[in-house]
């Protein structure tokens, strides 16, 4: 598994298209959000302290960059079959399960590098300009708790999807899924957006990191007595998948992302064993 991890990591990290597509998407993200990204606020004062500033940075970057992450992984698992390498790899000492785990972890880790660099780069810039080195610590916490679990699930989905359809078709459908299941308002149509099944959910930042304490909204908006609540959307379908944010629900979301990733990988292993025999 370790040898496969190293090979997949080196091969993926050296692909010029990885850096080009990430660079273009990052530029589009910065251009789209403008002063919101530069000031690290969502229209209020969220960016004045390190913790909410790093949360806003993560929220903005996870809007579009995971699309690049998933699409770039779409050819990694089917490549061996296309090149006729499966039989050759079977002669090595590594088992199929170990190779799958190594390929998954290596390819996902390499594909996440530009994303992590973009996020930590903004944290370093904030720490220097604001004189707030605590931003680096909060950035690390947010990466581990709010970003990595989502990338684990999206990475498994990106590897497995092309086994059932051509990679190009999967990429198109993945983009549609990302907007439908993660970005659109929950009241627009039945969707798992903003739920515990959404990779882009903000349960960790509201449930564990108390982001609602820093949010500001226009004065003409009525809030419940407990303040800003992340959870059910009034009038939205599937609200049973949107419990109110709390530390327990935040941990539940992390567990759901890891469980979904493990389930997708297990199904992938069963599928490849079935088709290869």
N, C-alpha and C positions, 0 to 999 in steps of 0.2 A: 504493500500500500504506500509506503514512504517513497519508494522509487517512482511509482506512478504519480504521486503527488508532485514530486520535484519536476518530473518530465512535463506534466500538464501545466504546471505553474510557469516554467521557463518558456514553453511553447506559446502560451497565451499572452504572457506579459510582453513578448517580443513582437506581437502582431501590430503593424502600424495602424491598421484600421481601428484597433482598440483605442488608441490615443486620439486619433482624428475624430471619430464619432463622439467620444466623450467631450473632446474640446469644443466641437461645434454645439453640442447640446448644452454644455455648461455656459457657453457664450450666449446662447438663446435664452437660457434661464435668467442670467444676469440682466440681459436686455429687457426681458419680459417683466421682471419684478422691479427693475430700476432702483429707486431710492429705498424701497423696502429691503432689498438685499444689502445695500450700502449702509443703511441705518440699523438694520436688524430689528425692525419692529413691524407690526401688522396694523399700523395706523394709530398706535398708542405710544406708551412709554416702555414697551417690553424690552427694548434693546439697551436700557441704561444699566442693567446689571448683568454679570457674566452668565448666570444660569439661564434666564429667559432669552438672552441674546443667542446663546448656542442652540437653544431649542428652536428659535425662529430660523436660524441658519439650517438646521436639520430639516425642518418642515419644508423650507423652500427647495432645498436640493433633492429631497425625496419626492418631489412632485413629478419630475421628468427623468432624472438620471436612472432610476430603476428600470425604465423602459429600455435604455441602452444596455444595462446590465443583463436583462433577460434575453434580449435579442442577440447579443454577442455570444451567449452560451448555447444558442440553438443548434449549432453544428458540431458541438464537441463530442457528443455521444454517438452520433451517426457516422462520424468521420471514419472510424475503424472499419465499419461495414462497407462503406463506399470504397475504401482503398483495399479491401480484402485482407485486413490485418487481424481479424478476429481469430482465425485459425492459428496464425503465427503466435499471437499473444497467449493462446491456450497452452502452448508448449513451454511457457515460462513457469517458474515456481509460484508466481502470484496467482491466487484463485480469482474467479470472476467477481466475487463479492468484494474482495480487497481492491481489485482494479477499479470497480465502480466507485467505491468510497474514495480512493485516491484521486480518480478523475474528477469526481464531484468536488472534493475539497480543494484540489489544486487549481482547477479551472475557475471555481467561484472565488477563491482567494485572489488570484491574479486579476480577474475581471473587476473585483472590488477595489483594487489599488488606486486607480484614478479617482474614484468616488471618495475614498478615504483621504487622499491627498487634497482634493478640493475642499473637503470639509475641515480638515485640520489646518489647511492653509488659511482659511477664513478665521479660524480660531486664533492662530498665531498673529494674524494681522490685527484682530480685535485686541488681543492681549498687549500688543506693542502700542497701538494707538491710544487705547484707553487706560494703559497702565494697570491691567487686571490679569495677572498670570493665572488666577483661579479659573479663567475661561478654558484653559487647556485641560484642567482636571474635569470640568463639567463636560467638555467635548468628549473626553474618553468615556465618561459614564454614559452619556447619551448614545454614543456609538455602540457600546456593549449591550445596553438594555433596550434601546428603541430601534436601532438600525440593523444590527447584526441578525436578530431573529427574523426580521422581514426578508433580509437578503438570503438567509438559509432557505426559506420557503420559495422565494422567487427563483433562486438558483436551481432548486430541484425541479421546479416547473419548467424552467428553460431547458434543462437537459432532457427531461422526459417527453415533453410535448412533440418534438420532431420524430419520435419513434412511431407516432400515430398518423402523422401527416407530413408533407414536404416542409422543410425548414422555412421557406419563404411564406407559405400559407400560415405556418405557426406564428411567425413574426407579426403578420398582419393581425391575426386574431389576438395575439398577446397585447398589442397596442390597444385594441378595442377593449379587451378585458381590463387593462390597467385604468383606462378612463372610466369604464362602467363600474368596476368593483372597488375603486379606490378614490377617485377624484370628484365624480359628479355629486351634487347634493342628494341626500337620501330621499327628499320629497319629490324629485323629478320623475322617478320611476322605481319599481321594485329593484333593489340593488343591495349588495352586501357592503357597500361603501360606508365608512365610519362605523364598522361593526368589529366584533372580535375575530371575524374571518377576513378582515381587510388588512393587507400588508402595510397599508399606509395609515392605519389607525393611530390615534394619539393617546391611547389609554395610558401608556407609560408616563408621558410628560404631564398629563393631568392627574393620574392616579398616584404616581410615585414622586414626581418632581414638582407638583403643586403649581403647574403653569397657569391655572385659572386665577391664581392670586395676582398675577401680573397683568392679566388682560384688561384692556380698556375698550369700552364700546360707546357709541354715541349716547348722549344724555336722554334722548327721547325713547330709548329702548328699556322696557321693564324687565328687570331681572327677578328671579325667585329669591326668597330670603337667604338662601345659602350661597348666592352669587352665581358665577358662571359654572354651568354643569356640562360635562361632556358625557353624552349618552344618548338616550332616546330623542328622536326628532319628532315633534308634534305632527301628526298626520301622516307619517312615513310608514311604509310597509316594512315588515320584518324587524320591527323594533325589539322583538324578543332577543335579537342578536346584538342589541345595543344597550347593555346594562350601564347604569351610571358608573362613571369612573371612580375607582377606589384602589388602594394598594393591592387588594386581593384580585380585583378584575385585571389590573395591570399585569400581575404575575400569571393570571389565567391566559391573557393574550400572548405572553411570551411562550407559555406552554403549548398553546394552540398552534403557533407558528412552527415550533420545533416538531410537534406531533404531525402536522401536515407535511412538513419536509420529509420526515421519516417515512410517512405513509406513501408519499409519491416515490421515494427511492425504493421502498419495498416492492411496490407495484412495478417499478422499472426493472428491478432484478428478476421478478417473476416473469415479466414479459420477455426479457432478453433470454432467459433460460428456456422458455417455451419456444421461441422463434429460432434459437440457435440449434436446438435439438431436432 
